[in-house]
């Protein structure tokens, strides 16, 4: 029969695995779990990477009975709803308002619960976000509709990939290929348009810009193993996506149309409407409940507007830093006022700032033998990513969040 120490250790492991699985970065997970361990009379050491978790637990009153655990797990996308519920359970446990047995039961129920939104809603949200991003990239209404249509297909394939448990590494080249071929086919046989822009917009949700930014943040916070592993994963994802795109371009090269006149640019009000609606679609993708949408919209729109306005005056890098600073301060202020995780508005707010499109354009330029442009875009991607990290870290100094998550 398990004793109380075994149950406590098992709870600590399960809690760390749940936070890991639903998108908590290493620098936040380790601090949260160390705090929870201290409240339960343990000295906890947590070493987290995107594929492994090492936990060492020792009683606070001595070095006896030290236990070390290793778990091989996969990190998943951010699930804002479950992170909020996990944070509430851990907070109640820290304050002694809930027993360990009740907390363990609630954590298990939350972890096994169904996603907040049914899969058709999540797939549709991905498609709409692709169409809106095409507008933000300067595309026309026609190109926005094409990006949304292709985005619907690739989002459905992502759902099937998770549901059918297809082999890892199969999805990225497949959706890259389909996005490239689909864009060329629409431009050839339906309506002339910029197929390169449509391909980029259709893949925007799957580009690892957020993963790149989180990895650099982990490195800046001193979590070297997690940061290096996450950067390697981001690079692998980007390369496999662009390989699929390159194969599609080679196969469908005869469909390539002559350069066309730019399509009519949509009115400015439609661009700002896209800026307001896009955070809602990202909130659905990251599974945030609708009462949180106003906060997410306010944080994302203020960050994007700041980035654009300052970037037009002082350059892309300064604009990225300022936008990330506003997003971080807004998220931390929300965390202080509502006693909720700052990750909830932070993640959707950052997704509109991350430099994944620059990485894609860099590799695409190199595929088209434009090496100079490719190198310049790759360098810009790194500079923008580091500026975003600097803005996020500065925001924690300006307004410290009440909660660690």
Protein Blocks (a to p, Z undefined) as FASTA:
>chain_A
ZZfklmmmmmmmmmmmmmmmnopafklmmmmmmmmmmmnopacdddddfkbccdddddfk
bcehiacdddddddddddfklmmmmmmmmmmmmnopacfklmmmmmmmmmmpccfbafkl
mmmmmmmmmmmmmmmnopafklmmmmmmmmmmmmmmmmmmmmnopaehklmmmmmmmmmm
mmmmmmmmmogcdfklmmmmmmmmmpcklmmmmmmmmmmnopaklmmmmmmmmmmmmmmm
mmmmmmmmmmmmmmpccdddddddddfklmmmmmmmmmmmmmmmnopafklmmmmmmmmm
mmmmmmmmmmmmnojklmmmmmmmmmmmmmmmmmmmnopafklmmmmmmmmmpcklmmmm
mmmmmmnopaklmmmmmmmmmmmmmmmmmmmmmmmmmmccfbfZZ
